[in-house]
Amino acid sequence: MEEQAPQTNPDIVGAADAVIAGDGPAETVVPEIAGKPSELEAMLRAGVHVGHRRARGNPKMKPFIFTTRNEFQFIDLAETERTLLVAQAFLRGVAAKGGQVLFVGTKPAVRQIVREVAERLNMPAVWTRWLGGTLTNFKTISKRLAELADLERQKNAGEFVKYTKKEALLLERQLAKLELKFGGIRRLTKLPQAVLIFDLSENPTAAREAKRVGVPVVAVADTDVDPGLVAYPVPANDDAVSSVRYIAGCLAEAIAEGQREFEVAAREEPAPVPVEAPAVNHE
């Protein structure tokens, strides 16, 4: 039997509304952000706090769980706020140095958001399926990316016309295949400086690969995952579109700030002073 989507459960919605209205344990749930009611309300309305049924919960998420009601686990929004700030600071720092952040999110509720945000920030992204070896075998992946770039160049230059109809058709099919598999990561010219995963339960392999190659990972951690897989877990609902969009917006804003800092620093960097060659004594 499939688990009922918690964000639509009337008991859970009622509990969230009670907290917003002041009838629930708001001070206990979010003690660190009591002075930010609008932010608290935004997270509650987005369903950020709603986890899975207790039976599906991962014991390692216990430090991030506030309570369990009607068999559903509720995330402590104070922990969400704390870890979100840490993740934002890290990602802003990566972007401020000109680093790339690889976005990952393949669940139906996540993939479109991941694609939109990554493209807006000019960052690489995986939104269809994580290909094993994307990070641990990047040398091979780079060859496929080079093939994709070459086929795109040929097509845009009108060079497909020099082939027979059959050959051109095969090239078109190969281009479409490569675009589907690698189109989102075409911007990767080397390993990214960070990986941002929005559905860790679906993409633990991505987290493990990143760890193997020494790339830090930020991830949305729902109540059914192991937060120890990543360096920067952010406890939050990864099933509700509204929750994912809220977290994505917060992290994207931090990355955008870092990008602006990088651009400002690049403009202000003084031009190198030409060094005169020493005079040659011909005596």
VOGU-3710 file (C-alpha; in Angstrom, 3 decimals, decimal comma):
1> meeqapqtnp> 0,000/0,000/0,000  1,401/3,386/-0,971  2,075/5,945/1,724  -0,417/8,790/1,711  1,195/12,088/0,765  1,715/13,664/4,205  1,352/17,238/3,015  -2,306/16,552/2,155  -3,196/14,683/5,363  -5,858/16,787/7,156
11> divgaadavi> -4,487/15,988/10,615  -1,057/17,229/9,602  -2,384/20,332/7,918  -4,383/21,009/11,057  -1,305/20,636/13,224  0,623/23,045/11,015  -2,216/25,559/11,092  -2,367/25,254/14,863  1,293/26,161/15,141  0,802/29,117/12,802
21> agdgpaetvv> -2,219/30,280/14,785  -0,381/29,969/18,074  -2,380/26,991/19,366  0,443/24,520/18,855  3,953/24,181/20,342  5,510/26,836/18,094  8,079/27,917/20,681  9,255/24,341/21,091  9,282/23,542/17,383  11,239/26,577/16,255
31> peiagkpsel> 12,870/28,227/19,277  15,707/29,728/17,242  13,484/31,569/14,766  10,686/32,720/17,054  11,454/36,293/16,001  10,832/35,499/12,328  7,115/34,637/12,143  6,851/35,270/8,415  9,714/32,874/7,713  8,259/30,282/10,074
41> eamlragvhv> 4,871/30,603/8,443  6,425/30,300/4,981  8,148/27,046/5,937  5,010/25,668/7,541  2,796/26,617/4,611  5,323/25,016/2,259  5,205/21,809/4,291  8,949/21,863/4,939  8,392/20,288/8,375  6,378/17,252/7,223
51> ghrrargnpk> 8,251/13,964/7,111  7,310/10,365/6,363  5,535/7,776/8,453  7,592/6,693/11,433  7,906/3,169/9,989  9,894/4,601/7,073  12,040/6,916/9,167  15,809/6,560/9,332  17,058/6,398/12,963  19,974/8,663/12,033
61> mkpfifttrn> 17,508/11,508/11,399  16,390/11,442/15,037  18,337/14,617/16,004  16,308/16,526/13,409  12,863/15,219/14,430  10,675/17,298/16,740  7,762/14,941/17,241  5,576/12,214/15,765  1,837/12,673/15,345  -0,628/10,268/13,758
71> efqfidlaet> 2,375/8,114/12,828  3,966/10,919/10,785  7,293/12,441/11,785  7,639/16,208/11,978  10,964/17,920/11,320  12,300/20,442/13,828  12,273/23,713/11,886  14,901/25,153/14,209  17,270/22,532/12,808  16,129/23,297/9,286
81> ertllvaqaf> 16,885/26,980/9,832  20,277/26,289/11,413  21,486/23,854/8,761  20,068/25,964/5,944  22,139/28,948/7,067  25,278/26,786/7,165  24,558/25,376/3,696  23,880/28,847/2,317  27,186/30,144/3,654  29,061/27,219/2,120
91> lrgvaakggq> 27,434/27,522/-1,310  27,862/31,286/-1,360  31,563/30,769/-0,671  31,880/28,248/-3,503  30,187/30,586/-5,976  32,194/33,587/-4,759  35,332/31,761/-5,865  33,882/31,022/-9,287  33,160/27,397/-8,427  30,510/25,194/-9,998
101> vlfvgtkpav> 27,679/23,550/-8,075  26,223/20,399/-9,625  22,454/20,258/-9,011  20,854/16,814/-8,666  17,144/16,015/-8,458  15,355/13,292/-10,383  12,034/12,695/-8,600  8,955/14,027/-10,424  8,334/16,574/-7,667  11,897/17,829/-7,923
111> rqivrevaer> 13,270/17,598/-11,458  11,585/20,633/-13,007  12,588/22,881/-10,097  16,169/21,628/-10,282  16,334/22,250/-14,010  14,861/25,749/-13,795  17,072/26,915/-10,926  20,272/25,400/-12,324  19,714/26,931/-15,761  18,983/30,326/-14,224
121> lnmpavwtrw> 22,290/30,171/-12,351  24,204/28,684/-15,315  25,043/25,624/-13,253  25,206/21,984/-14,398  22,375/19,686/-13,347  21,114/16,109/-13,439  17,313/15,911/-13,550  16,588/12,658/-15,410  18,779/9,868/-14,057  22,116/9,814/-12,298
131> lggtltnfkt> 24,640/7,967/-14,440  27,034/5,851/-12,432  30,554/7,200/-12,756  29,518/10,786/-13,424  32,055/11,879/-10,811  34,180/8,798/-10,150  34,790/8,185/-13,856  34,727/11,775/-15,031  37,442/11,174/-17,631  35,053/8,958/-19,603
141> iskrlaelad> 32,142/11,332/-19,034  34,294/14,169/-20,396  34,751/12,271/-23,658  30,981/11,943/-24,068  30,558/15,641/-23,318  33,156/16,435/-25,969  31,265/14,238/-28,445  28,028/16,057/-27,610  29,686/19,439/-28,121  31,167/18,355/-31,450
151> lerqknagef> 27,855/17,045/-32,800  26,093/20,232/-31,723  28,770/22,298/-33,444  28,405/20,304/-36,648  24,624/20,595/-36,643  24,642/24,329/-35,935  27,188/24,854/-38,709  25,016/22,942/-41,163  27,636/20,258/-41,652  25,175/17,372/-41,447
161> vkytkkeall> 24,249/18,030/-45,093  27,555/16,588/-46,251  26,505/13,156/-45,009  24,083/10,736/-46,633  20,509/10,817/-45,369  21,095/7,629/-43,405  24,330/8,927/-41,858  22,708/12,249/-40,967  19,775/10,432/-39,354  22,144/8,323/-37,262
171> lerqlaklel> 23,994/11,456/-36,164  20,703/13,129/-35,225  19,749/10,119/-33,127  23,148/10,037/-31,445  22,894/13,752/-30,718  19,434/13,313/-29,181  20,685/10,408/-27,068  23,676/12,357/-25,772  21,531/15,423/-25,144  19,134/13,369/-23,026
181> kfggirrltk> 21,902/11,775/-20,971  24,436/14,571/-20,719  22,724/17,791/-21,763  22,308/19,018/-18,209  25,995/18,648/-17,362  27,457/20,024/-20,605  28,853/22,965/-18,600  31,107/20,647/-16,583  34,686/20,922/-17,763  36,077/19,466/-14,543
191> lpqavlifdl> 34,762/18,076/-11,272  32,361/20,503/-9,572  33,328/22,241/-6,352  30,065/21,162/-4,692  27,073/18,906/-5,305  23,536/19,922/-4,303  21,059/17,030/-4,030  17,331/17,634/-3,586  16,236/13,991/-3,281  18,885/12,085/-1,360
201> senptaarea> 16,658/9,009/-1,022  16,665/8,701/-4,826  20,311/9,607/-5,380  22,528/8,154/-2,638  24,949/7,040/-5,367  25,565/10,663/-6,296  26,413/11,441/-2,671  28,750/8,460/-2,388  30,538/9,304/-5,638  31,033/12,886/-4,519
211> krvgvpvvav> 32,455/11,708/-1,210  34,872/9,361/-2,993  36,293/12,165/-5,126  36,342/14,692/-2,282  33,506/16,965/-3,429  31,361/18,339/-0,550  27,627/17,650/-0,756  24,651/19,732/0,363  21,403/17,751/0,425  17,776/18,070/1,404
221> adtdvdpglv> 17,379/15,345/4,024  13,873/13,971/4,512  13,149/11,720/7,482  13,844/8,522/5,510  17,503/9,171/4,619  20,917/8,855/6,228  22,186/12,426/6,786  25,672/11,040/7,350  26,029/10,552/3,597  26,567/14,277/3,111
231> aypvpandda> 28,574/17,102/4,639  25,704/19,596/4,765  22,292/17,977/5,355  19,245/20,272/5,448  16,298/18,474/7,094  13,195/19,141/5,005  10,338/17,514/3,120  11,619/16,396/-0,295  8,254/15,170/-1,608  6,158/18,337/-1,648
241> vssvryiagc> 6,850/20,679/-4,562  6,243/23,672/-2,297  8,875/22,501/0,197  11,485/21,763/-2,453  10,836/25,103/-4,122  11,262/26,932/-0,806  14,602/25,274/-0,002  15,788/25,625/-3,598  14,964/29,320/-3,514  16,964/29,879/-0,335
251> laeaiaegqr> 20,009/28,017/-1,632  19,785/29,575/-5,096  19,766/33,033/-3,547  22,989/32,231/-1,692  24,642/30,967/-4,877  23,515/34,059/-6,786  25,008/36,283/-4,080  28,291/34,426/-4,378  28,257/34,818/-8,151  27,752/38,559/-7,801
261> efevaareep> 30,663/38,740/-5,363  32,825/36,865/-7,859  31,870/39,242/-10,667  32,604/42,310/-8,535  35,974/40,909/-7,481  36,838/40,124/-11,100  36,036/43,685/-12,181  38,003/45,220/-9,337  41,066/43,034/-9,791  43,896/45,318/-10,912
271> apvpveapav> 45,398/44,706/-14,319  48,823/43,061/-14,181  51,689/45,535/-14,347  53,903/44,768/-17,358  57,421/43,846/-16,362  60,112/45,429/-18,481  62,764/43,094/-19,758  66,185/43,850/-18,263  68,584/45,684/-20,518  71,094/43,450/-22,215
281> nhe> 74,690/44,464/-21,852  76,486/43,676/-25,127  79,890/44,651/-23,855
//
